[in-house]
Amino acid sequence: MMTIKVMNSKITFGVSLIIIAFLLPSMVSGQSAHRQLRTGDQLYQEKQYTQAEEAYRKALERKNSLKGAYNLGNTLYQQNRYEEAIQQYDDAIANAKSSDELSKAYYNKGTALMGAQNYGESIEALKQALIQNPESLEAKQNLFIAKRLLQQQMQQQQQQQQQEQQQNQEQQEQDQQEQQQQEQQEQDQQEPQEGDQEQQQQQQEEQREQEEKQDLDKKDAARLLEIVENEEKKVQEKMRRTSGKKTKTKKDW
C-alpha cells in the first residue's frame, strides 16, 4: 500500500557577510531567527512537534521566511492540523523564488489537502508541483492516490445520496400509511355513531308502530264490545217482546 509523504525542508539561504553599522540590529534579529529555526529543526527531527512549532513561530515573529513558513507547515501537518498547515504552505509559495521551492511547497500543500479530505484541490496542488518539477516521483505517487481517493469519495457521496433518497421515500410512504390509518380510525369511530342513530330511529319507529297498533286494538275491542252489547240488547228486547204475549189455554171439557 502506498503511503503519503511530506517533504522535509532542505532549503538553505545564502547570507551576505557585508557588515554595515546601521544594518547591525536587523542582522542580530536575523541571527536570532536563524537560531530559532535551527532549534525548531532539531525538535522536529526528535518528533517534538509542539515545541518545534513554538520555535518556528518565534523565528517567524523575528523574521518572515520561506523556510520558517514551510517547516511550520510541516510541524502542523504532523499534528493533523491540516488547515493551519495549508496556510503556512501558501505563505511559502508566496515567498518561493525557484521551481524547486515551489514544487516542494505545492507538494506539501497537496498532501495536507489530502489529509483534510479535500481531494479536488489536492489534485490541483500536486499538478502544480509536477509542473515545477516533472520528475518528482513523490508528487506523481500522491497525485495517483489523491485521484483514487476522490473517486472513492464521489462514490460514497453518491451512495449516501441514494440512501438518503430511499430513506426519505420510505419515510414518506410510512407517513402516508399512518395518515391513512388515522383517517380509517376516524371513519370507523364515526360509523358506529351513525349506526346508533339509525338503530335509535328504527326503535322509535317500531315503538310508534306498536303504540299505533295498541290504539287500533283498543278501538277494535271497543267496537266489538259495542257490537256484542247491541246484539245482547237485541236478544233481550226480543225475549221481552215474546214474554209479553198471553199464553193461549186449553178448553175445559
PEPE-V429081 format. One record per residue. N is the residue number from 1. RES is the residue in one small letter. SS is DSSP state (h for helix, s for strand, l for the rest). PHI is phi as a letter, one per 40 degrees, with the letter a starting at -180 (* if undefined). OMEGA is omega as a letter, one per 20 degrees, with the letter a starting at -180 (999 if undefined). Layout:
n-><N;N>
res-><RES;RES>
ss-><SS;SS>
phi-><PHI;PHI>
omega-><OMEGA;OMEGA>
//
This chain:
n-><1;2;3;4;5;6;7;8;9;10;11;12;13;14;15;16;17;18;19;20;21;22;23;24;25;26;27;28;29;30;31;32;33;34;35;36;37;38;39;40;41;42;43;44;45;46;47;48;49;50;51;52;53;54;55;56;57;58;59;60;61;62;63;64;65;66;67;68;69;70;71;72;73;74;75;76;77;78;79;80;81;82;83;84;85;86;87;88;89;90;91;92;93;94;95;96;97;98;99;100;101;102;103;104;105;106;107;108;109;110;111;112;113;114;115;116;117;118;119;120;121;122;123;124;125;126;127;128;129;130;131;132;133;134;135;136;137;138;139;140;141;142;143;144;145;146;147;148;149;150;151;152;153;154;155;156;157;158;159;160;161;162;163;164;165;166;167;168;169;170;171;172;173;174;175;176;177;178;179;180;181;182;183;184;185;186;187;188;189;190;191;192;193;194;195;196;197;198;199;200;201;202;203;204;205;206;207;208;209;210;211;212;213;214;215;216;217;218;219;220;221;222;223;224;225;226;227;228;229;230;231;232;233;234;235;236;237;238;239;240;241;242;243;244;245;246;247;248;249;250;251;252;253>
res-><m;m;t;i;k;v;m;n;s;k;i;t;f;g;v;s;l;i;i;i;a;f;l;l;p;s;m;v;s;g;q;s;a;h;r;q;l;r;t;g;d;q;l;y;q;e;k;q;y;t;q;a;e;e;a;y;r;k;a;l;e;r;k;n;s;l;k;g;a;y;n;l;g;n;t;l;y;q;q;n;r;y;e;e;a;i;q;q;y;d;d;a;i;a;n;a;k;s;s;d;e;l;s;k;a;y;y;n;k;g;t;a;l;m;g;a;q;n;y;g;e;s;i;e;a;l;k;q;a;l;i;q;n;p;e;s;l;e;a;k;q;n;l;f;i;a;k;r;l;l;q;q;q;m;q;q;q;q;q;q;q;q;q;e;q;q;q;n;q;e;q;q;e;q;d;q;q;e;q;q;q;q;e;q;q;e;q;d;q;q;e;p;q;e;g;d;q;e;q;q;q;q;q;q;e;e;q;r;e;q;e;e;k;q;d;l;d;k;k;d;a;a;r;l;l;e;i;v;e;n;e;e;k;k;v;q;e;k;m;r;r;t;s;g;k;k;t;k;t;k;k;d;w>
ss-><l;l;l;l;l;l;l;l;l;l;l;l;l;l;l;l;l;l;l;l;h;h;h;h;h;h;h;h;h;h;h;h;h;h;h;h;h;h;h;h;h;h;h;h;h;l;l;l;h;h;h;h;h;h;h;h;h;h;h;h;h;h;l;l;l;h;h;h;h;h;h;h;h;h;h;h;h;h;l;l;l;h;h;h;h;h;h;h;h;h;h;h;h;h;h;l;l;l;h;h;h;h;h;h;h;h;h;h;h;h;h;h;h;h;h;l;l;l;h;h;h;h;h;h;h;h;h;h;h;h;h;h;l;l;l;l;h;h;h;h;h;h;h;h;h;h;h;h;h;h;h;h;h;h;h;h;h;h;h;h;h;h;h;h;h;h;h;h;h;h;h;h;h;h;h;h;h;h;h;h;h;h;h;h;h;h;h;h;h;h;h;h;h;h;h;h;h;h;h;h;h;h;h;h;h;h;h;h;h;h;h;h;h;h;h;h;h;h;h;h;h;h;h;h;h;h;h;h;h;h;h;h;h;h;h;h;h;h;h;h;h;h;h;h;l;l;l;l;l;l;l;l;l>
phi-><*;c;b;c;b;b;c;c;c;b;c;b;b;c;b;c;b;c;b;b;d;c;c;d;d;c;c;c;c;c;c;c;c;c;c;c;c;c;c;c;c;c;c;c;c;c;g;c;c;c;c;c;d;c;c;c;c;c;c;c;c;c;a;c;a;c;c;c;c;c;c;c;d;c;c;c;c;c;c;g;c;c;c;c;c;d;c;c;c;c;c;c;c;c;c;c;b;b;c;c;c;c;c;c;c;c;c;c;c;c;c;c;c;c;c;c;g;c;c;c;c;c;c;c;c;c;c;c;c;c;c;c;a;c;c;c;c;c;c;c;c;c;c;c;c;c;c;c;c;c;c;c;c;c;c;c;c;c;c;c;c;c;c;c;c;c;c;c;c;c;c;c;c;c;c;c;c;c;c;c;c;c;c;c;c;c;c;c;c;c;c;c;c;c;c;c;c;c;c;c;c;c;c;c;c;c;c;c;c;c;c;c;c;c;c;c;c;c;c;c;c;c;c;c;c;c;c;c;c;c;c;c;c;c;c;c;c;c;c;c;c;c;c;c;c;c;c;c;c;c;c;c;c>
omega-><a;a;r;a;r;a;r;a;r;a;r;a;r;a;r;a;r;a;r;a;a;r;a;r;a;r;r;r;r;r;r;r;r;r;r;r;r;r;r;r;a;r;r;r;r;r;r;a;r;r;r;r;a;a;r;r;r;r;a;r;a;a;r;a;r;a;r;r;a;a;r;r;r;r;r;r;a;r;a;r;a;a;r;r;a;r;r;r;r;r;r;r;a;a;a;a;a;r;r;r;r;a;a;a;r;r;a;r;r;r;r;r;r;r;r;r;r;a;r;r;r;r;a;r;r;r;r;r;r;r;a;r;a;a;a;r;r;r;r;a;a;r;r;r;a;r;r;r;r;r;r;r;r;r;r;r;r;r;r;r;r;r;r;r;r;r;r;r;r;r;r;r;r;r;r;r;r;r;r;r;r;r;r;r;r;r;r;r;a;a;r;r;r;r;r;r;r;r;r;r;r;r;r;r;r;r;r;r;r;r;r;r;r;r;r;r;r;r;r;r;r;r;r;r;r;r;a;a;r;r;r;r;r;r;r;a;a;r;r;r;a;a;a;r;r;a;a;a;r;r;r;r;999>
//
